[in-house]
Structures are given as structure tokens and as C-alpha cells.
Amino acid sequence: MKKYAIILISLLITFLGIVDAKANADAEFNAIKKIYGNMKTVSFNFENQDNPNIHGSLIAKRGNKFKLQFGNRTIRCDGNNVWNYSQDENNVIVSKFESHGDENSIETIFFTMLDTHKPIGLTSSTNSAGNKLMLLDLVSTADPNRKIEIAYFPESRIIAEVTLTNNYVVDTWLISKLKINPEIADNTFIFKADDKIEMIDIR
């Protein structure tokens, strides 16, 4: 009888631990959502954790407007048109922007992701610089195989890393120089070519 009582107590402690962890995850998710849920604009630098050669910067604004720079390539979108400029080839390809509701689109990840995901876990870790990070795990409400882990500094809740999981394909991006709601002029998202750059218009 004593053995069964110990088992029941152990199960109760485990259950209460799970409930407490879920409550903490929910609380942190709500705190994160207050900061990032109503963003209008965002800018930051990024680097792929597994391949540091993949790095660059992003400026984005609600409405599918963005400027993405990586390597010798710059992609700008004003919500209607996309300019894909290659410094190496000295040309820019202009196309119509088409939104298909892709979960990996810039608009979805940075401006609507918190509305389409729910928290499933909260842990802590230490990054390579020795700084403590909170790890908030989110899962898509539409597809359980799509998950996002947000790693952030606990005091400021500034995001340091984002890990995207899509059907077991995992990508981790290191984030730096993050700015929330910076002032960004709309002409930032329009490419102005001069006569020395070849224009290829496929609209």
C-alpha cells in the first residue's frame, strides 16, 4: 500500500510540474506577444548558426514590405513589386509580388506568427557568450510539424535566436541589432536603378 502511495505522490508531483511549466510558458508567451505581437516594423542582422557564411540584414514593414540583404544580393519588395538585385551580375530582376499565405514568408514569421502558434514549453539555456537565455517553444495551430523556438534574454525579452522546424528540417538563426518599430520610409522598399544596371522586367 505504501508503494502505491509513493507512486501516486510521484505522479501528482510530475503532473503539478507539467501544469506549472505550462503556466510559465503561457505567461512568457503573453509577455512576448505584448512586445512583438503588434509590431509595425522591424530591423535586425542575422546569421545562420550552421553556416556563418549565410548572413545579412533585414528591414521589414507590415504589408509585405521588406529589404533583405545577404552577400552581394539585395531584395526589396514594396508589397506589389519585387526587385532582386545582384551586385555580381550587375542586374536587377523585377517581378510581381505574389502572396500565397506561405508560413515561411517574412510577413508570416515576423508579423502574424504569434497569432498562428501556441506555446508548448519553456526552458532555459546559456549561449556561447555565457549569457542566460529563455527558450520558448511554439507549435503551429495548423500543422504540428511546424515549430518555432524563440531564444531571448530574460530581463529585456530581446530575441537572440530563432529556430524554425518544418517537418524535421531545422534552421537556427542568430539575431543581433534588433530594433522594434523603427521609423522606416516606404521608399526603402523600392529599388532605384541607374543606367549602369541592367533591368530585367518579368512582370
C-alpha positions, 0 to 999 in steps of 0.5 A: 500500500505504501508503494502505491502511495509513493507512486501516486505522490510521484505522479501528482508531483510530475503532473503539478510540474507539467501544469506549472511549466505550462503556466510559465510558458503561457505567461512568457508567451503573453509577455512576448506577444505584448512586445512583438505581437503588434509590431509595425516594423522591424530591423535586425542582422542575422546569421545562420548558426550552421553556416556563418557564411549565410548572413545579412540584414533585414528591414521589414514593414507590415504589408509585405514590405521588406529589404533583405540583404545577404552577400552581394544580393539585395531584395526589396519588395514594396508589397506589389513589386519585387526587385532582386538585385545582384551586385555580381551580375550587375542586374536587377530582376523585377517581378510581381509580388505574389502572396500565397499565405506561405508560413515561411514568408517574412510577413508570416514569421515576423508579423502574424506568427504569434497569432498562428502558434501556441506555446508548448514549453519553456526552458532555459539555456546559456549561449556561447557568450555565457549569457542566460537565455529563455527558450520558448517553444511554439507549435503551429495551430495548423500543422504540428510539424511546424515549430518555432523556438524563440531564444531571448534574454530574460530581463529585456525579452530581446530575441537572440535566436530563432529556430524554425522546424518544418517537418524535421528540417531545422534552421537556427538563426542568430539575431543581433541589432534588433530594433522594434518599430523603427521609423522606416520610409516606404521608399526603402522598399523600392529599388532605384536603378541607374543606367549602369544596371541592367533591368530585367522586367518579368512582370 
